Amino acid sequence: MNLWIRSQDKRALKKVDDLYINLLGCLAKEDELYWITDKNIKLGGYKTEKRALEVLDEIQSAIEYKGDCYYKKEEDALCNIYGVYEMPKE
């Protein structure tokens, strides 16, 4: 896979090979219980597993489009012209 992902907090730009949904745990005091990570870097956090799965589906769609990037809407890009997927805030 040749995909770069910009983290939700904009602090990381990471070339990824594998992505996972990790459950943070019931003792967490954060709203974001489901994190999408590569192996050790949190790329995005979501309140529900359903939303985390939707984001993974979007990333999969970007990959299935032969690695090329396209826009669903100008303000809601799956990935920009440089091949970087930006994790949605929510």
PDB file of N, CA, C and O in Angstrom:
ATOM      1  N   MET A   1       0.855  -1.170   0.000  1.00  0.00           N
ATOM      2  CA  MET A   1       0.000   0.000   0.000  1.00  0.00           C
ATOM      3  C   MET A   1       0.896   1.228   0.000  1.00  0.00           C
ATOM      4  O   MET A   1       1.901   1.279   0.709  1.00  0.00           O
ATOM      5  N   ASN A   2       0.529   2.192  -0.786  1.00  0.00           N
ATOM      6  CA  ASN A   2       1.285   3.433  -0.840  1.00  0.00           C
ATOM      7  C   ASN A   2       0.349   4.572  -0.453  1.00  0.00           C
ATOM      8  O   ASN A   2      -0.096   5.350  -1.297  1.00  0.00           O
ATOM      9  N   LEU A   3       0.062   4.648   0.842  1.00  0.00           N
ATOM     10  CA  LEU A   3      -0.881   5.648   1.323  1.00  0.00           C
ATOM     11  C   LEU A   3      -0.288   6.380   2.510  1.00  0.00           C
ATOM     12  O   LEU A   3       0.233   5.773   3.445  1.00  0.00           O
ATOM     13  N   TRP A   4      -0.379   7.683   2.449  1.00  0.00           N
ATOM     14  CA  TRP A   4       0.028   8.529   3.557  1.00  0.00           C
ATOM     15  C   TRP A   4      -1.224   9.013   4.257  1.00  0.00           C
ATOM     16  O   TRP A   4      -2.229   9.304   3.608  1.00  0.00           O
ATOM     17  N   ILE A   5      -1.173   9.101   5.569  1.00  0.00           N
ATOM     18  CA  ILE A   5      -2.311   9.588   6.343  1.00  0.00           C
ATOM     19  C   ILE A   5      -1.844  10.708   7.253  1.00  0.00           C
ATOM     20  O   ILE A   5      -0.847  10.586   7.965  1.00  0.00           O
ATOM     21  N   ARG A   6      -2.593  11.805   7.210  1.00  0.00           N
ATOM     22  CA  ARG A   6      -2.353  12.926   8.120  1.00  0.00           C
ATOM     23  C   ARG A   6      -3.238  12.714   9.332  1.00  0.00           C
ATOM     24  O   ARG A   6      -4.446  12.527   9.189  1.00  0.00           O
ATOM     25  N   SER A   7      -2.666  12.739  10.501  1.00  0.00           N
ATOM     26  CA  SER A   7      -3.425  12.468  11.714  1.00  0.00           C
ATOM     27  C   SER A   7      -4.479  13.540  11.959  1.00  0.00           C
ATOM     28  O   SER A   7      -4.411  14.650  11.431  1.00  0.00           O
ATOM     29  N   GLN A   8      -5.443  13.170  12.768  1.00  0.00           N
ATOM     30  CA  GLN A   8      -6.546  14.059  13.092  1.00  0.00           C
ATOM     31  C   GLN A   8      -6.068  15.360  13.728  1.00  0.00           C
ATOM     32  O   GLN A   8      -6.616  16.429  13.463  1.00  0.00           O
ATOM     33  N   ASP A   9      -5.052  15.261  14.560  1.00  0.00           N
ATOM     34  CA  ASP A   9      -4.536  16.453  15.234  1.00  0.00           C
ATOM     35  C   ASP A   9      -3.506  17.204  14.387  1.00  0.00           C
ATOM     36  O   ASP A   9      -2.944  18.206  14.831  1.00  0.00           O
ATOM     37  N   LYS A  10      -3.261  16.718  13.168  1.00  0.00           N
ATOM     38  CA  LYS A  10      -2.350  17.339  12.194  1.00  0.00           C
ATOM     39  C   LYS A  10      -0.877  17.253  12.596  1.00  0.00           C
ATOM     40  O   LYS A  10      -0.032  17.857  11.934  1.00  0.00           O
ATOM     41  N   ARG A  11      -0.548  16.526  13.651  1.00  0.00           N
ATOM     42  CA  ARG A  11       0.829  16.459  14.138  1.00  0.00           C
ATOM     43  C   ARG A  11       1.659  15.344  13.512  1.00  0.00           C
ATOM     44  O   ARG A  11       2.877  15.305  13.680  1.00  0.00           O
ATOM     45  N   ALA A  12       1.007  14.444  12.798  1.00  0.00           N
ATOM     46  CA  ALA A  12       1.745  13.335  12.199  1.00  0.00           C
ATOM     47  C   ALA A  12       1.333  13.156  10.744  1.00  0.00           C
ATOM     48  O   ALA A  12       0.162  13.290  10.389  1.00  0.00           O
ATOM     49  N   LEU A  13       2.309  12.853   9.923  1.00  0.00           N
ATOM     50  CA  LEU A  13       2.097  12.470   8.535  1.00  0.00           C
ATOM     51  C   LEU A  13       2.815  11.146   8.373  1.00  0.00           C
ATOM     52  O   LEU A  13       4.043  11.091   8.438  1.00  0.00           O
ATOM     53  N   LYS A  14       2.063  10.086   8.166  1.00  0.00           N
ATOM     54  CA  LYS A  14       2.616   8.745   8.284  1.00  0.00           C
ATOM     55  C   LYS A  14       2.286   7.912   7.060  1.00  0.00           C
ATOM     56  O   LYS A  14       1.137   7.868   6.619  1.00  0.00           O
ATOM     57  N   LYS A  15       3.297   7.253   6.514  1.00  0.00           N
ATOM     58  CA  LYS A  15       3.059   6.259   5.479  1.00  0.00           C
ATOM     59  C   LYS A  15       2.642   4.982   6.198  1.00  0.00           C
ATOM     60  O   LYS A  15       3.361   4.490   7.068  1.00  0.00           O
ATOM     61  N   VAL A  16       1.484   4.451   5.836  1.00  0.00           N
ATOM     62  CA  VAL A  16       0.947   3.316   6.582  1.00  0.00           C
ATOM     63  C   VAL A  16       0.916   2.057   5.739  1.00  0.00           C
ATOM     64  O   VAL A  16       0.738   2.099   4.521  1.00  0.00           O
ATOM     65  N   ASP A  17       1.093   0.944   6.417  1.00  0.00           N
ATOM     66  CA  ASP A  17       0.957  -0.368   5.797  1.00  0.00           C
ATOM     67  C   ASP A  17      -0.233  -1.115   6.373  1.00  0.00           C
ATOM     68  O   ASP A  17      -0.894  -1.870   5.660  1.00  0.00           O
ATOM     69  N   ASP A  18      -0.513  -0.915   7.647  1.00  0.00           N
ATOM     70  CA  ASP A  18      -1.608  -1.594   8.325  1.00  0.00           C
ATOM     71  C   ASP A  18      -2.339  -0.592   9.207  1.00  0.00           C
ATOM     72  O   ASP A  18      -1.727   0.292   9.805  1.00  0.00           O
ATOM     73  N   LEU A  19      -3.658  -0.745   9.278  1.00  0.00           N
ATOM     74  CA  LEU A  19      -4.458   0.099  10.162  1.00  0.00           C
ATOM     75  C   LEU A  19      -5.328  -0.785  11.045  1.00  0.00           C
ATOM     76  O   LEU A  19      -5.776  -1.852  10.627  1.00  0.00           O
ATOM     77  N   TYR A  20      -5.558  -0.329  12.264  1.00  0.00           N
ATOM     78  CA  TYR A  20      -6.334  -1.091  13.237  1.00  0.00           C
ATOM     79  C   TYR A  20      -7.296  -0.158  13.974  1.00  0.00           C
ATOM     80  O   TYR A  20      -7.040   1.037  14.125  1.00  0.00           O
ATOM     81  N   ILE A  21      -8.404  -0.738  14.426  1.00  0.00           N
ATOM     82  CA  ILE A  21      -9.270  -0.027  15.362  1.00  0.00           C
ATOM     83  C   ILE A  21      -8.973  -0.601  16.739  1.00  0.00           C
ATOM     84  O   ILE A  21      -9.103  -1.803  16.967  1.00  0.00           O
ATOM     85  N   ASN A  22      -8.576   0.266  17.643  1.00  0.00           N
ATOM     86  CA  ASN A  22      -8.283  -0.153  19.014  1.00  0.00           C
ATOM     87  C   ASN A  22      -9.315   0.444  19.951  1.00  0.00           C
ATOM     88  O   ASN A  22      -9.623   1.634  19.876  1.00  0.00           O
ATOM     89  N   LEU A  23      -9.845  -0.389  20.834  1.00  0.00           N
ATOM     90  CA  LEU A  23     -10.756   0.087  21.859  1.00  0.00           C
ATOM     91  C   LEU A  23      -9.916   0.614  23.003  1.00  0.00           C
ATOM     92  O   LEU A  23      -9.100  -0.110  23.572  1.00  0.00           O
ATOM     93  N   LEU A  24     -10.119   1.875  23.337  1.00  0.00           N
ATOM     94  CA  LEU A  24      -9.313   2.514  24.370  1.00  0.00           C
ATOM     95  C   LEU A  24      -9.569   1.896  25.738  1.00  0.00           C
ATOM     96  O   LEU A  24      -8.640   1.744  26.531  1.00  0.00           O
ATOM     97  N   GLY A  25     -10.812   1.540  26.021  1.00  0.00           N
ATOM     98  CA  GLY A  25     -11.133   0.912  27.300  1.00  0.00           C
ATOM     99  C   GLY A  25     -12.168   1.712  28.066  1.00  0.00           C
ATOM    100  O   GLY A  25     -12.296   2.923  27.888  1.00  0.00           O
ATOM    101  N   CYS A  26     -12.890   1.034  28.903  1.00  0.00           N
ATOM    102  CA  CYS A  26     -14.004   1.660  29.598  1.00  0.00           C
ATOM    103  C   CYS A  26     -13.554   2.594  30.711  1.00  0.00           C
ATOM    104  O   CYS A  26     -14.370   3.365  31.216  1.00  0.00           O
ATOM    105  N   LEU A  27     -12.294   2.556  31.112  1.00  0.00           N
ATOM    106  CA  LEU A  27     -11.822   3.436  32.172  1.00  0.00           C
ATOM    107  C   LEU A  27     -11.361   4.789  31.653  1.00  0.00           C
ATOM    108  O   LEU A  27     -11.024   5.687  32.424  1.00  0.00           O
ATOM    109  N   ALA A  28     -11.352   4.914  30.350  1.00  0.00           N
ATOM    110  CA  ALA A  28     -10.884   6.170  29.747  1.00  0.00           C
ATOM    111  C   ALA A  28     -11.856   7.301  30.046  1.00  0.00           C
ATOM    112  O   ALA A  28     -13.068   7.095  30.116  1.00  0.00           O
ATOM    113  N   LYS A  29     -11.319   8.468  30.218  1.00  0.00           N
ATOM    114  CA  LYS A  29     -12.147   9.637  30.470  1.00  0.00           C
ATOM    115  C   LYS A  29     -12.249  10.501  29.221  1.00  0.00           C
ATOM    116  O   LYS A  29     -12.575  11.685  29.297  1.00  0.00           O
ATOM    117  N   GLU A  30     -11.971   9.908  28.094  1.00  0.00           N
ATOM    118  CA  GLU A  30     -12.034  10.631  26.835  1.00  0.00           C
ATOM    119  C   GLU A  30     -13.328  10.288  26.119  1.00  0.00           C
ATOM    120  O   GLU A  30     -13.905   9.221  26.333  1.00  0.00           O
ATOM    121  N   ASP A  31     -13.779  11.195  25.270  1.00  0.00           N
ATOM    122  CA  ASP A  31     -14.954  10.928  24.441  1.00  0.00           C
ATOM    123  C   ASP A  31     -14.635   9.944  23.327  1.00  0.00           C
ATOM    124  O   ASP A  31     -15.517   9.227  22.853  1.00  0.00           O
ATOM    125  N   GLU A  32     -13.383   9.910  22.913  1.00  0.00           N
ATOM    126  CA  GLU A  32     -12.980   9.065  21.788  1.00  0.00           C
ATOM    127  C   GLU A  32     -12.524   7.710  22.310  1.00  0.00           C
ATOM    128  O   GLU A  32     -11.397   7.562  22.781  1.00  0.00           O
ATOM    129  N   LEU A  33     -13.406   6.728  22.222  1.00  0.00           N
ATOM    130  CA  LEU A  33     -13.077   5.407  22.731  1.00  0.00           C
ATOM    131  C   LEU A  33     -12.456   4.502  21.678  1.00  0.00           C
ATOM    132  O   LEU A  33     -11.771   3.538  22.019  1.00  0.00           O
ATOM    133  N   TYR A  34     -12.684   4.799  20.404  1.00  0.00           N
ATOM    134  CA  TYR A  34     -12.179   3.952  19.330  1.00  0.00           C
ATOM    135  C   TYR A  34     -11.127   4.724  18.548  1.00  0.00           C
ATOM    136  O   TYR A  34     -11.418   5.746  17.927  1.00  0.00           O
ATOM    137  N   TRP A  35      -9.919   4.226  18.588  1.00  0.00           N
ATOM    138  CA  TRP A  35      -8.805   4.875  17.912  1.00  0.00           C
ATOM    139  C   TRP A  35      -8.444   4.095  16.669  1.00  0.00           C
ATOM    140  O   TRP A  35      -8.446   2.864  16.676  1.00  0.00           O
ATOM    141  N   ILE A  36      -8.135   4.810  15.600  1.00  0.00           N
ATOM    142  CA  ILE A  36      -7.539   4.182  14.420  1.00  0.00           C
ATOM    143  C   ILE A  36      -6.049   4.432  14.524  1.00  0.00           C
ATOM    144  O   ILE A  36      -5.597   5.573  14.624  1.00  0.00           O
ATOM    145  N   THR A  37      -5.293   3.345  14.500  1.00  0.00           N
ATOM    146  CA  THR A  37      -3.844   3.426  14.664  1.00  0.00           C
ATOM    147  C   THR A  37      -3.167   2.597  13.579  1.00  0.00           C
ATOM    148  O   THR A  37      -3.794   1.755  12.937  1.00  0.00           O
ATOM    149  N   ASP A  38      -1.870   2.855  13.388  1.00  0.00           N
ATOM    150  CA  ASP A  38      -1.116   1.946  12.521  1.00  0.00           C
ATOM    151  C   ASP A  38      -0.592   0.818  13.392  1.00  0.00           C
ATOM    152  O   ASP A  38      -1.083  -0.304  13.264  1.00  0.00           O
ATOM    153  N   LYS A  39       0.330   1.039  14.229  1.00  0.00           N
ATOM    154  CA  LYS A  39       0.751   0.073  15.238  1.00  0.00           C
ATOM    155  C   LYS A  39       1.000   0.777  16.556  1.00  0.00           C
ATOM    156  O   LYS A  39       0.766   0.225  17.631  1.00  0.00           O
ATOM    157  N   ASN A  40       1.477   2.001  16.451  1.00  0.00           N
ATOM    158  CA  ASN A  40       1.818   2.707  17.685  1.00  0.00           C
ATOM    159  C   ASN A  40       1.453   4.184  17.675  1.00  0.00           C
ATOM    160  O   ASN A  40       1.690   4.882  18.662  1.00  0.00           O
ATOM    161  N   ILE A  41       0.881   4.672  16.582  1.00  0.00           N
ATOM    162  CA  ILE A  41       0.519   6.087  16.508  1.00  0.00           C
ATOM    163  C   ILE A  41      -0.986   6.219  16.330  1.00  0.00           C
ATOM    164  O   ILE A  41      -1.572   5.612  15.433  1.00  0.00           O
ATOM    165  N   LYS A  42      -1.603   7.014  17.188  1.00  0.00           N
ATOM    166  CA  LYS A  42      -3.030   7.303  17.051  1.00  0.00           C
ATOM    167  C   LYS A  42      -3.192   8.266  15.883  1.00  0.00           C
ATOM    168  O   LYS A  42      -2.638   9.365  15.886  1.00  0.00           O
ATOM    169  N   LEU A  43      -3.957   7.839  14.888  1.00  0.00           N
ATOM    170  CA  LEU A  43      -4.202   8.682  13.724  1.00  0.00           C
ATOM    171  C   LEU A  43      -5.534   9.410  13.819  1.00  0.00           C
ATOM    172  O   LEU A  43      -5.694  10.492  13.255  1.00  0.00           O
ATOM    173  N   GLY A  44      -6.493   8.820  14.533  1.00  0.00           N
ATOM    174  CA  GLY A  44      -7.795   9.443  14.711  1.00  0.00           C
ATOM    175  C   GLY A  44      -8.574   8.737  15.789  1.00  0.00           C
ATOM    176  O   GLY A  44      -8.388   7.541  16.016  1.00  0.00           O
ATOM    177  N   GLY A  45      -9.449   9.469  16.457  1.00  0.00           N
ATOM    178  CA  GLY A  45     -10.270   8.891  17.510  1.00  0.00           C
ATOM    179  C   GLY A  45     -11.738   9.202  17.283  1.00  0.00           C
ATOM    180  O   GLY A  45     -12.089  10.298  16.845  1.00  0.00           O
ATOM    181  N   TYR A  46     -12.600   8.227  17.585  1.00  0.00           N
ATOM    182  CA  TYR A  46     -14.020   8.359  17.314  1.00  0.00           C
ATOM    183  C   TYR A  46     -14.842   7.818  18.479  1.00  0.00           C
ATOM    184  O   TYR A  46     -14.400   6.932  19.211  1.00  0.00           O
ATOM    185  N   LYS A  47     -16.043   8.363  18.638  1.00  0.00           N
ATOM    186  CA  LYS A  47     -16.894   8.011  19.772  1.00  0.00           C
ATOM    187  C   LYS A  47     -17.484   6.617  19.659  1.00  0.00           C
ATOM    188  O   LYS A  47     -17.723   5.962  20.673  1.00  0.00           O
ATOM    189  N   THR A  48     -17.721   6.157  18.442  1.00  0.00           N
ATOM    190  CA  THR A  48     -18.354   4.847  18.265  1.00  0.00           C
ATOM    191  C   THR A  48     -17.527   3.967  17.334  1.00  0.00           C
ATOM    192  O   THR A  48     -16.774   4.457  16.493  1.00  0.00           O
ATOM    193  N   GLU A  49     -17.683   2.677  17.504  1.00  0.00           N
ATOM    194  CA  GLU A  49     -17.024   1.734  16.609  1.00  0.00           C
ATOM    195  C   GLU A  49     -17.582   1.878  15.196  1.00  0.00           C
ATOM    196  O   GLU A  49     -16.849   1.731  14.218  1.00  0.00           O
ATOM    197  N   LYS A  50     -18.874   2.164  15.091  1.00  0.00           N
ATOM    198  CA  LYS A  50     -19.494   2.346  13.781  1.00  0.00           C
ATOM    199  C   LYS A  50     -18.805   3.456  13.002  1.00  0.00           C
ATOM    200  O   LYS A  50     -18.520   3.289  11.816  1.00  0.00           O
ATOM    201  N   ARG A  51     -18.533   4.583  13.644  1.00  0.00           N
ATOM    202  CA  ARG A  51     -17.872   5.699  12.955  1.00  0.00           C
ATOM    203  C   ARG A  51     -16.442   5.337  12.572  1.00  0.00           C
ATOM    204  O   ARG A  51     -15.990   5.674  11.478  1.00  0.00           O
ATOM    205  N   ALA A  52     -15.732   4.656  13.460  1.00  0.00           N
ATOM    206  CA  ALA A  52     -14.370   4.227  13.141  1.00  0.00           C
ATOM    207  C   ALA A  52     -14.364   3.300  11.924  1.00  0.00           C
ATOM    208  O   ALA A  52     -13.481   3.397  11.072  1.00  0.00           O
ATOM    209  N   LEU A  53     -15.341   2.410  11.846  1.00  0.00           N
ATOM    210  CA  LEU A  53     -15.446   1.518  10.694  1.00  0.00           C
ATOM    211  C   LEU A  53     -15.769   2.295   9.415  1.00  0.00           C
ATOM    212  O   LEU A  53     -15.267   1.956   8.343  1.00  0.00           O
ATOM    213  N   GLU A  54     -16.599   3.330   9.521  1.00  0.00           N
ATOM    214  CA  GLU A  54     -16.894   4.168   8.353  1.00  0.00           C
ATOM    215  C   GLU A  54     -15.634   4.846   7.829  1.00  0.00           C
ATOM    216  O   GLU A  54     -15.433   4.937   6.618  1.00  0.00           O
ATOM    217  N   VAL A  55     -14.788   5.322   8.733  1.00  0.00           N
ATOM    218  CA  VAL A  55     -13.543   5.965   8.325  1.00  0.00           C
ATOM    219  C   VAL A  55     -12.627   4.946   7.643  1.00  0.00           C
ATOM    220  O   VAL A  55     -12.006   5.258   6.626  1.00  0.00           O
ATOM    221  N   LEU A  56     -12.538   3.742   8.188  1.00  0.00           N
ATOM    222  CA  LEU A  56     -11.735   2.698   7.533  1.00  0.00           C
ATOM    223  C   LEU A  56     -12.295   2.384   6.148  1.00  0.00           C
ATOM    224  O   LEU A  56     -11.535   2.138   5.211  1.00  0.00           O
ATOM    225  N   ASP A  57     -13.618   2.392   6.018  1.00  0.00           N
ATOM    226  CA  ASP A  57     -14.235   2.170   4.702  1.00  0.00           C
ATOM    227  C   ASP A  57     -13.825   3.261   3.717  1.00  0.00           C
ATOM    228  O   ASP A  57     -13.559   2.970   2.551  1.00  0.00           O
ATOM    229  N   GLU A  58     -13.770   4.511   4.170  1.00  0.00           N
ATOM    230  CA  GLU A  58     -13.336   5.611   3.300  1.00  0.00           C
ATOM    231  C   GLU A  58     -11.891   5.425   2.855  1.00  0.00           C
ATOM    232  O   GLU A  58     -11.553   5.654   1.694  1.00  0.00           O
ATOM    233  N   ILE A  59     -11.044   5.005   3.791  1.00  0.00           N
ATOM    234  CA  ILE A  59      -9.632   4.771   3.458  1.00  0.00           C
ATOM    235  C   ILE A  59      -9.532   3.629   2.447  1.00  0.00           C
ATOM    236  O   ILE A  59      -8.760   3.708   1.491  1.00  0.00           O
ATOM    237  N   GLN A  60     -10.313   2.571   2.658  1.00  0.00           N
ATOM    238  CA  GLN A  60     -10.324   1.458   1.720  1.00  0.00           C
ATOM    239  C   GLN A  60     -10.756   1.916   0.335  1.00  0.00           C
ATOM    240  O   GLN A  60     -10.177   1.493  -0.665  1.00  0.00           O
ATOM    241  N   SER A  61     -11.763   2.774   0.266  1.00  0.00           N
ATOM    242  CA  SER A  61     -12.210   3.300  -1.026  1.00  0.00           C
ATOM    243  C   SER A  61     -11.097   4.061  -1.732  1.00  0.00           C
ATOM    244  O   SER A  61     -10.938   3.950  -2.948  1.00  0.00           O
ATOM    245  N   ALA A  62     -10.331   4.832  -0.972  1.00  0.00           N
ATOM    246  CA  ALA A  62      -9.206   5.566  -1.566  1.00  0.00           C
ATOM    247  C   ALA A  62      -8.167   4.604  -2.125  1.00  0.00           C
ATOM    248  O   ALA A  62      -7.592   4.858  -3.183  1.00  0.00           O
ATOM    249  N   ILE A  63      -7.923   3.503  -1.421  1.00  0.00           N
ATOM    250  CA  ILE A  63      -6.949   2.508  -1.883  1.00  0.00           C
ATOM    251  C   ILE A  63      -7.476   1.776  -3.111  1.00  0.00           C
ATOM    252  O   ILE A  63      -6.741   1.553  -4.073  1.00  0.00           O
ATOM    253  N   GLU A  64      -8.755   1.403  -3.072  1.00  0.00           N
ATOM    254  CA  GLU A  64      -9.346   0.656  -4.187  1.00  0.00           C
ATOM    255  C   GLU A  64      -9.398   1.481  -5.468  1.00  0.00           C
ATOM    256  O   GLU A  64      -9.492   0.927  -6.563  1.00  0.00           O
ATOM    257  N   TYR A  65      -9.339   2.783  -5.335  1.00  0.00           N
ATOM    258  CA  TYR A  65      -9.347   3.658  -6.502  1.00  0.00           C
ATOM    259  C   TYR A  65      -7.942   3.713  -7.109  1.00  0.00           C
ATOM    260  O   TYR A  65      -7.511   4.737  -7.638  1.00  0.00           O
ATOM    261  N   LYS A  66      -7.248   2.585  -7.014  1.00  0.00           N
ATOM    262  CA  LYS A  66      -5.903   2.396  -7.579  1.00  0.00           C
ATOM    263  C   LYS A  66      -4.890   3.394  -7.048  1.00  0.00           C
ATOM    264  O   LYS A  66      -3.933   3.752  -7.734  1.00  0.00           O
ATOM    265  N   GLY A  67      -5.109   3.835  -5.832  1.00  0.00           N
ATOM    266  CA  GLY A  67      -4.150   4.732  -5.223  1.00  0.00           C
ATOM    267  C   GLY A  67      -4.290   6.171  -5.670  1.00  0.00           C
ATOM    268  O   GLY A  67      -3.658   7.064  -5.104  1.00  0.00           O
ATOM    269  N   ASP A  68      -5.120   6.407  -6.690  1.00  0.00           N
ATOM    270  CA  ASP A  68      -5.347   7.769  -7.127  1.00  0.00           C
ATOM    271  C   ASP A  68      -6.276   8.453  -6.136  1.00  0.00           C
ATOM    272  O   ASP A  68      -6.984   7.787  -5.381  1.00  0.00           O
ATOM    273  N   CYS A  69      -6.272   9.744  -6.140  1.00  0.00           N
ATOM    274  CA  CYS A  69      -7.101  10.492  -5.207  1.00  0.00           C
ATOM    275  C   CYS A  69      -8.235  11.154  -5.946  1.00  0.00           C
ATOM    276  O   CYS A  69      -8.116  11.536  -7.110  1.00  0.00           O
ATOM    277  N   TYR A  70      -9.320  11.276  -5.251  1.00  0.00           N
ATOM    278  CA  TYR A  70     -10.467  11.937  -5.826  1.00  0.00           C
ATOM    279  C   TYR A  70     -11.258  12.607  -4.714  1.00  0.00           C
ATOM    280  O   TYR A  70     -11.028  12.354  -3.531  1.00  0.00           O
ATOM    281  N   TYR A  71     -12.183  13.454  -5.104  1.00  0.00           N
ATOM    282  CA  TYR A  71     -12.970  14.203  -4.142  1.00  0.00           C
ATOM    283  C   TYR A  71     -14.423  13.771  -4.204  1.00  0.00           C
ATOM    284  O   TYR A  71     -14.993  13.656  -5.289  1.00  0.00           O
ATOM    285  N   LYS A  72     -15.028  13.530  -3.042  1.00  0.00           N
ATOM    286  CA  LYS A  72     -16.471  13.339  -2.983  1.00  0.00           C
ATOM    287  C   LYS A  72     -17.126  14.708  -3.101  1.00  0.00           C
ATOM    288  O   LYS A  72     -18.039  14.905  -3.903  1.00  0.00           O
ATOM    289  N   LYS A  73     -16.663  15.628  -2.312  1.00  0.00           N
ATOM    290  CA  LYS A  73     -17.047  17.034  -2.370  1.00  0.00           C
ATOM    291  C   LYS A  73     -15.768  17.805  -2.109  1.00  0.00           C
ATOM    292  O   LYS A  73     -14.849  17.286  -1.476  1.00  0.00           O
ATOM    293  N   GLU A  74     -15.701  18.995  -2.573  1.00  0.00           N
ATOM    294  CA  GLU A  74     -14.456  19.746  -2.417  1.00  0.00           C
ATOM    295  C   GLU A  74     -14.034  19.854  -0.957  1.00  0.00           C
ATOM    296  O   GLU A  74     -12.847  19.764  -0.646  1.00  0.00           O
ATOM    297  N   GLU A  75     -15.011  20.049  -0.050  1.00  0.00           N
ATOM    298  CA  GLU A  75     -14.657  20.209   1.362  1.00  0.00           C
ATOM    299  C   GLU A  75     -14.532  18.868   2.088  1.00  0.00           C
ATOM    300  O   GLU A  75     -14.200  18.843   3.273  1.00  0.00           O
ATOM    301  N   ASP A  76     -14.789  17.761   1.400  1.00  0.00           N
ATOM    302  CA  ASP A  76     -14.765  16.450   2.038  1.00  0.00           C
ATOM    303  C   ASP A  76     -13.928  15.492   1.201  1.00  0.00           C
ATOM    304  O   ASP A  76     -14.433  14.482   0.713  1.00  0.00           O
ATOM    305  N   ALA A  77     -12.664  15.808   1.039  1.00  0.00           N
ATOM    306  CA  ALA A  77     -11.788  15.020   0.173  1.00  0.00           C
ATOM    307  C   ALA A  77     -11.427  13.696   0.821  1.00  0.00           C
ATOM    308  O   ALA A  77     -11.121  13.643   2.012  1.00  0.00           O
ATOM    309  N   LEU A  78     -11.462  12.626   0.037  1.00  0.00           N
ATOM    310  CA  LEU A  78     -10.933  11.360   0.537  1.00  0.00           C
ATOM    311  C   LEU A  78      -9.431  11.457   0.685  1.00  0.00           C
ATOM    312  O   LEU A  78      -8.874  11.018   1.691  1.00  0.00           O
ATOM    313  N   CYS A  79      -8.786  12.015  -0.286  1.00  0.00           N
ATOM    314  CA  CYS A  79      -7.376  12.340  -0.142  1.00  0.00           C
ATOM    315  C   CYS A  79      -7.075  13.461  -1.130  1.00  0.00           C
ATOM    316  O   CYS A  79      -7.750  13.615  -2.147  1.00  0.00           O
ATOM    317  N   ASN A  80      -6.078  14.214  -0.814  1.00  0.00           N
ATOM    318  CA  ASN A  80      -5.802  15.367  -1.664  1.00  0.00           C
ATOM    319  C   ASN A  80      -4.943  14.968  -2.862  1.00  0.00           C
ATOM    320  O   ASN A  80      -4.629  13.790  -3.033  1.00  0.00           O
ATOM    321  N   ILE A  81      -4.570  15.920  -3.672  1.00  0.00           N
ATOM    322  CA  ILE A  81      -3.863  15.613  -4.912  1.00  0.00           C
ATOM    323  C   ILE A  81      -2.487  15.001  -4.684  1.00  0.00           C
ATOM    324  O   ILE A  81      -1.894  14.464  -5.619  1.00  0.00           O
ATOM    325  N   TYR A  82      -1.973  15.068  -3.476  1.00  0.00           N
ATOM    326  CA  TYR A  82      -0.659  14.494  -3.188  1.00  0.00           C
ATOM    327  C   TYR A  82      -0.741  13.081  -2.646  1.00  0.00           C
ATOM    328  O   TYR A  82       0.290  12.499  -2.311  1.00  0.00           O
ATOM    329  N   GLY A  83      -1.933  12.509  -2.548  1.00  0.00           N
ATOM    330  CA  GLY A  83      -2.084  11.142  -2.072  1.00  0.00           C
ATOM    331  C   GLY A  83      -2.071  11.020  -0.567  1.00  0.00           C
ATOM    332  O   GLY A  83      -1.678   9.982  -0.034  1.00  0.00           O
ATOM    333  N   VAL A  84      -2.496  12.061   0.131  1.00  0.00           N
ATOM    334  CA  VAL A  84      -2.520  12.031   1.593  1.00  0.00           C
ATOM    335  C   VAL A  84      -3.969  12.020   2.049  1.00  0.00           C
ATOM    336  O   VAL A  84      -4.729  12.935   1.730  1.00  0.00           O
ATOM    337  N   TYR A  85      -4.354  11.004   2.786  1.00  0.00           N
ATOM    338  CA  TYR A  85      -5.695  10.936   3.377  1.00  0.00           C
ATOM    339  C   TYR A  85      -5.656  11.695   4.692  1.00  0.00           C
ATOM    340  O   TYR A  85      -4.776  11.459   5.521  1.00  0.00           O
ATOM    341  N   GLU A  86      -6.604  12.605   4.890  1.00  0.00           N
ATOM    342  CA  GLU A  86      -6.664  13.351   6.134  1.00  0.00           C
ATOM    343  C   GLU A  86      -7.790  12.804   6.987  1.00  0.00           C
ATOM    344  O   GLU A  86      -8.938  12.738   6.548  1.00  0.00           O
ATOM    345  N   MET A  87      -7.461  12.412   8.208  1.00  0.00           N
ATOM    346  CA  MET A  87      -8.438  11.828   9.108  1.00  0.00           C
ATOM    347  C   MET A  87      -9.511  12.867   9.452  1.00  0.00           C
ATOM    348  O   MET A  87      -9.185  13.990   9.837  1.00  0.00           O
ATOM    349  N   PRO A  88     -10.798  12.491   9.314  1.00  0.00           N
ATOM    350  CA  PRO A  88     -11.863  13.420   9.659  1.00  0.00           C
ATOM    351  C   PRO A  88     -11.933  13.665  11.164  1.00  0.00           C
ATOM    352  O   PRO A  88     -11.577  12.796  11.961  1.00  0.00           O
ATOM    353  N   LYS A  89     -12.395  14.859  11.545  1.00  0.00           N
ATOM    354  CA  LYS A  89     -12.478  15.203  12.967  1.00  0.00           C
ATOM    355  C   LYS A  89     -13.492  14.331  13.690  1.00  0.00           C
ATOM    356  O   LYS A  89     -13.231  13.867  14.800  1.00  0.00           O
ATOM    357  N   GLU A  90     -14.628  14.108  13.084  1.00  0.00           N
ATOM    358  CA  GLU A  90     -15.673  13.319  13.758  1.00  0.00           C
ATOM    359  C   GLU A  90     -16.132  12.192  12.872  1.00  0.00           C
ATOM    360  O   GLU A  90     -17.007  11.418  13.261  1.00  0.00           O
TER     361      GLU A  90
END
